[in-house]
Amino acid sequence: MTGELFPPDMPGLLRLCGFAGGEERALLDAVEALAAVAPWRRVMTPGGKAMSVQMSNCGAVGWISDRRGYRYSALDPLSGRPWPQMPGIFSALAGRAAAAAGFAGFAPDACLINLYQPGARMALHQDRDEADFTAPIVSLSLGLPAVFLWGGAARTDKAARVTLHSGDVVVWGGAERLYFHGVAPLREGVHPLLGARRINLTFRKAL
């Protein structure tokens, strides 16, 4: 595992290469168990468009979207029940990654689980639905490589392109906590454990 501070044109972002490489199988087993309780779904944006990424959540609250807007909810809209509890392997990894990036004591209460298939993407956006902006964002990649887009304080700022591989973790916070970021359309490929898929776990302190 190595930590890599990006060049000056990518301030505030730390990539921990291969940070979770030895835990991929256990992490994916946990994702599969969570998806059996809170199934994958394509959520609608407030504008009425379906996102290309499939999603689920675990933790005290989950991130949801519909015509009423973006927000966190303690209940899964599909079942009306609480989201499944965050596995210990998730919260422990997120805490270790945050500490490695200089954010000791990070205790996420929400994990957004994104499933990408070839062509799926995430437009540039800010993570600003959380109540606590002092906590960092911790994002883990599993499966196919993806191009992470790291922008700036304004949506119009040019985004740098960073290739993330399975097991890589990126962390950002502090003055750059609200920087725009996204994921370019996922390319075709086959991963030994996930096939033609990528899973992203994004840990946040929402409450």
Buried (B, 14 or more C-beta within 10 A) or exposed (E): BEBEEBEEEBBBBBBBBBBBEEBBEEBBEBBEEBBEBBEEBEBBBEEEEEBBBBBBBBBBBBBBBEEEEBEBEEEBEEEEEBBBEBBEBBBEBBBBBBEBBEBEEBEBBBBBBBBBBEEBBBEBEEBEBBEEBEBBBBBBBBBBBBBBBBBBEEEEEEBBEBEBBBBBBBBBBEEBBBBBBBBBEBEEBEBEEBEBBBBBBBBBBBE
